[in-house]
Amino acid sequence: DEEVFHDLALAMFQNGKVEQAETRLRVALQLNPEFAKGWNNLACCMINRDIYDSTRALRKAVSLAPENPQYWANLALLAQHTGDPATASSAWRRATELWPAMPE
């Protein structure tokens, strides 16, 4: 199932095999397009290659799991780096509403 491909992707990512991790995450997302954790981690894999595609993946993760403060924090960070201060501010605000102790 998607968790198997996801877990394999995380191990690959942590060992510097970003391209292979991205491929495994895409398989996980083919198996389950509603897999928010997969979208979030796909964004992490793509960030150095295409920050805008990475942002789109994070928006998908947030739409699927709006209760996850980490996804909102990740979106805030990417929005800041892509010159979108309004999204950065609102996403960070939502992250800290969900998890008031969110580290900065």
PyRosetta script that sets phi, psi and omega in degrees:
from pyrosetta import init, pose_from_sequence

init()
pose = pose_from_sequence("DEEVFHDLALAMFQNGKVEQAETRLRVALQLNPEFAKGWNNLACCMINRDIYDSTRALRKAVSLAPENPQYWANLALLAQHTGDPATASSAWRRATELWPAMPE")
pose.set_psi(1, -178.6)
pose.set_omega(1, -174.8)
pose.set_phi(2, -61.8)
pose.set_psi(2, -30.4)
pose.set_omega(2, -179.5)
pose.set_phi(3, -64.2)
pose.set_psi(3, -35.9)
pose.set_omega(3, 179.6)
pose.set_phi(4, -63.6)
pose.set_psi(4, -48.1)
pose.set_omega(4, 179.1)
pose.set_phi(5, -66.1)
pose.set_psi(5, -36.7)
pose.set_omega(5, 178.4)
pose.set_phi(6, -62.8)
pose.set_psi(6, -49.0)
pose.set_omega(6, -178.3)
pose.set_phi(7, -63.7)
pose.set_psi(7, -39.4)
pose.set_omega(7, 176.0)
pose.set_phi(8, -63.2)
pose.set_psi(8, -41.5)
pose.set_omega(8, 178.7)
pose.set_phi(9, -61.4)
pose.set_psi(9, -42.3)
pose.set_omega(9, 179.6)
pose.set_phi(10, -61.8)
pose.set_psi(10, -43.3)
pose.set_omega(10, 178.4)
pose.set_phi(11, -61.8)
pose.set_psi(11, -41.8)
pose.set_omega(11, 178.8)
pose.set_phi(12, -64.8)
pose.set_psi(12, -44.9)
pose.set_omega(12, 179.9)
pose.set_phi(13, -59.6)
pose.set_psi(13, -45.1)
pose.set_omega(13, -179.1)
pose.set_phi(14, -66.1)
pose.set_psi(14, -19.1)
pose.set_omega(14, 177.8)
pose.set_phi(15, -103.2)
pose.set_psi(15, 18.3)
pose.set_omega(15, 174.0)
pose.set_phi(16, 79.8)
pose.set_psi(16, 9.7)
pose.set_omega(16, -179.6)
pose.set_phi(17, -99.3)
pose.set_psi(17, 68.1)
pose.set_omega(17, -171.7)
pose.set_phi(18, -66.3)
pose.set_psi(18, -43.7)
pose.set_omega(18, -178.7)
pose.set_phi(19, -62.7)
pose.set_psi(19, -42.7)
pose.set_omega(19, 178.5)
pose.set_phi(20, -67.2)
pose.set_psi(20, -36.6)
pose.set_omega(20, 177.5)
pose.set_phi(21, -63.3)
pose.set_psi(21, -43.4)
pose.set_omega(21, 178.9)
pose.set_phi(22, -60.3)
pose.set_psi(22, -41.8)
pose.set_omega(22, 178.6)
pose.set_phi(23, -60.8)
pose.set_psi(23, -44.9)
pose.set_omega(23, 179.9)
pose.set_phi(24, -65.1)
pose.set_psi(24, -38.0)
pose.set_omega(24, 178.5)
pose.set_phi(25, -66.8)
pose.set_psi(25, -36.5)
pose.set_omega(25, 177.4)
pose.set_phi(26, -65.0)
pose.set_psi(26, -35.8)
pose.set_omega(26, 175.3)
pose.set_phi(27, -65.1)
pose.set_psi(27, -45.1)
pose.set_omega(27, 178.5)
pose.set_phi(28, -57.1)
pose.set_psi(28, -40.8)
pose.set_omega(28, -178.7)
pose.set_phi(29, -74.9)
pose.set_psi(29, -25.3)
pose.set_omega(29, 171.9)
pose.set_phi(30, -68.6)
pose.set_psi(30, -37.9)
pose.set_omega(30, 178.3)
pose.set_phi(31, -69.0)
pose.set_psi(31, -36.4)
pose.set_omega(31, -178.9)
pose.set_phi(32, -146.5)
pose.set_psi(32, 92.8)
pose.set_omega(32, -179.2)
pose.set_phi(33, -65.4)
pose.set_psi(33, -11.3)
pose.set_omega(33, 179.8)
pose.set_phi(34, -98.4)
pose.set_psi(34, 18.3)
pose.set_omega(34, -175.5)
pose.set_phi(35, -86.7)
pose.set_psi(35, 88.6)
pose.set_omega(35, -173.5)
pose.set_phi(36, -57.7)
pose.set_psi(36, -43.2)
pose.set_omega(36, -179.8)
pose.set_phi(37, -60.1)
pose.set_psi(37, -36.7)
pose.set_omega(37, 177.4)
pose.set_phi(38, -65.1)
pose.set_psi(38, -42.0)
pose.set_omega(38, 178.3)
pose.set_phi(39, -63.9)
pose.set_psi(39, -42.4)
pose.set_omega(39, 179.5)
pose.set_phi(40, -61.1)
pose.set_psi(40, -46.3)
pose.set_omega(40, -177.7)
pose.set_phi(41, -74.2)
pose.set_psi(41, -28.3)
pose.set_omega(41, 172.0)
pose.set_phi(42, -61.8)
pose.set_psi(42, -41.4)
pose.set_omega(42, 177.5)
pose.set_phi(43, -57.8)
pose.set_psi(43, -41.4)
pose.set_omega(43, 179.4)
pose.set_phi(44, -63.4)
pose.set_psi(44, -38.0)
pose.set_omega(44, 179.1)
pose.set_phi(45, -68.4)
pose.set_psi(45, -34.3)
pose.set_omega(45, -172.8)
pose.set_phi(46, -90.0)
pose.set_psi(46, -9.7)
pose.set_omega(46, -168.5)
pose.set_phi(47, -58.2)
pose.set_psi(47, -38.8)
pose.set_omega(47, -178.4)
pose.set_phi(48, -78.8)
pose.set_psi(48, -21.2)
pose.set_omega(48, -179.3)
pose.set_phi(49, -89.6)
pose.set_psi(49, -42.4)
pose.set_omega(49, -177.7)
pose.set_phi(50, -156.0)
pose.set_psi(50, 97.4)
pose.set_omega(50, -175.4)
pose.set_phi(51, -64.4)
pose.set_psi(51, -27.5)
pose.set_omega(51, -179.9)
pose.set_phi(52, -75.3)
pose.set_psi(52, -41.0)
pose.set_omega(52, 173.6)
pose.set_phi(53, -64.2)
pose.set_psi(53, -37.8)
pose.set_omega(53, 177.0)
pose.set_phi(54, -60.9)
pose.set_psi(54, -42.4)
pose.set_omega(54, 178.2)
pose.set_phi(55, -63.7)
pose.set_psi(55, -40.5)
pose.set_omega(55, 177.7)
pose.set_phi(56, -62.5)
pose.set_psi(56, -40.0)
pose.set_omega(56, 177.7)
pose.set_phi(57, -64.1)
pose.set_psi(57, -39.6)
pose.set_omega(57, 178.3)
pose.set_phi(58, -67.7)
pose.set_psi(58, -37.9)
pose.set_omega(58, 176.2)
pose.set_phi(59, -60.6)
pose.set_psi(59, -37.6)
pose.set_omega(59, 177.4)
pose.set_phi(60, -65.3)
pose.set_psi(60, -44.4)
pose.set_omega(60, 178.8)
pose.set_phi(61, -59.1)
pose.set_psi(61, -45.6)
pose.set_omega(61, 179.8)
pose.set_phi(62, -63.4)
pose.set_psi(62, -39.4)
pose.set_omega(62, -179.6)
pose.set_phi(63, -67.2)
pose.set_psi(63, -31.1)
pose.set_omega(63, -179.2)
pose.set_phi(64, -84.0)
pose.set_psi(64, -28.5)
pose.set_omega(64, -177.2)
pose.set_phi(65, -139.0)
pose.set_psi(65, 68.6)
pose.set_omega(65, -176.6)
pose.set_phi(66, -66.6)
pose.set_psi(66, -8.9)
pose.set_omega(66, 178.9)
pose.set_phi(67, -88.0)
pose.set_psi(67, -1.0)
pose.set_omega(67, -176.6)
pose.set_phi(68, -94.1)
pose.set_psi(68, 109.8)
pose.set_omega(68, -177.0)
pose.set_phi(69, -66.4)
pose.set_psi(69, -28.7)
pose.set_omega(69, -179.3)
pose.set_phi(70, -66.6)
pose.set_psi(70, -37.3)
pose.set_omega(70, 178.8)
pose.set_phi(71, -65.2)
pose.set_psi(71, -40.5)
pose.set_omega(71, 177.4)
pose.set_phi(72, -64.5)
pose.set_psi(72, -42.2)
pose.set_omega(72, 179.4)
pose.set_phi(73, -63.7)
pose.set_psi(73, -41.3)
pose.set_omega(73, 177.5)
pose.set_phi(74, -62.7)
pose.set_psi(74, -42.1)
pose.set_omega(74, 178.2)
pose.set_phi(75, -63.2)
pose.set_psi(75, -40.9)
pose.set_omega(75, 178.3)
pose.set_phi(76, -59.8)
pose.set_psi(76, -44.0)
pose.set_omega(76, -179.4)
pose.set_phi(77, -64.0)
pose.set_psi(77, -45.9)
pose.set_omega(77, 179.5)
pose.set_phi(78, -66.5)
pose.set_psi(78, -39.6)
pose.set_omega(78, 178.7)
pose.set_phi(79, -61.7)
pose.set_psi(79, -38.0)
pose.set_omega(79, 177.2)
pose.set_phi(80, -62.5)
pose.set_psi(80, -42.3)
pose.set_omega(80, -178.2)
pose.set_phi(81, -74.7)
pose.set_psi(81, -19.0)
pose.set_omega(81, 178.7)
pose.set_phi(82, -99.6)
pose.set_psi(82, 8.8)
pose.set_omega(82, 176.1)
pose.set_phi(83, 76.1)
pose.set_psi(83, 35.1)
pose.set_omega(83, 178.9)
pose.set_phi(84, -120.6)
pose.set_psi(84, 76.8)
pose.set_omega(84, -174.5)
pose.set_phi(85, -64.6)
pose.set_psi(85, -30.2)
pose.set_omega(85, 179.7)
pose.set_phi(86, -65.1)
pose.set_psi(86, -46.6)
pose.set_omega(86, 178.2)
pose.set_phi(87, -66.6)
pose.set_psi(87, -40.1)
pose.set_omega(87, 179.2)
pose.set_phi(88, -58.6)
pose.set_psi(88, -45.3)
pose.set_omega(88, -178.6)
pose.set_phi(89, -66.6)
pose.set_psi(89, -47.9)
pose.set_omega(89, -177.4)
pose.set_phi(90, -68.3)
pose.set_psi(90, -37.7)
pose.set_omega(90, 179.2)
pose.set_phi(91, -67.5)
pose.set_psi(91, -41.7)
pose.set_omega(91, 178.4)
pose.set_phi(92, -65.2)
pose.set_psi(92, -40.8)
pose.set_omega(92, 178.0)
pose.set_phi(93, -59.2)
pose.set_psi(93, -43.8)
pose.set_omega(93, 179.4)
pose.set_phi(94, -65.9)
pose.set_psi(94, -40.4)
pose.set_omega(94, 178.8)
pose.set_phi(95, -59.3)
pose.set_psi(95, -44.4)
pose.set_omega(95, -177.7)
pose.set_phi(96, -77.3)
pose.set_psi(96, -22.7)
pose.set_omega(96, 171.7)
pose.set_phi(97, -66.4)
pose.set_psi(97, -41.9)
pose.set_omega(97, -178.6)
pose.set_phi(98, -74.4)
pose.set_psi(98, -33.8)
pose.set_omega(98, -178.6)
pose.set_phi(99, -139.5)
pose.set_psi(99, 87.7)
pose.set_omega(99, -176.0)
pose.set_phi(100, -57.7)
pose.set_psi(100, -24.9)
pose.set_omega(100, 179.5)
pose.set_phi(101, -90.3)
pose.set_psi(101, 16.4)
pose.set_omega(101, -178.5)
pose.set_phi(102, -54.9)
pose.set_psi(102, 122.6)
pose.set_omega(102, 176.7)
pose.set_phi(103, -67.5)
pose.set_psi(103, 144.5)
pose.set_omega(103, -178.9)
pose.set_phi(104, -85.9)
pose.dump_pdb("model.pdb")
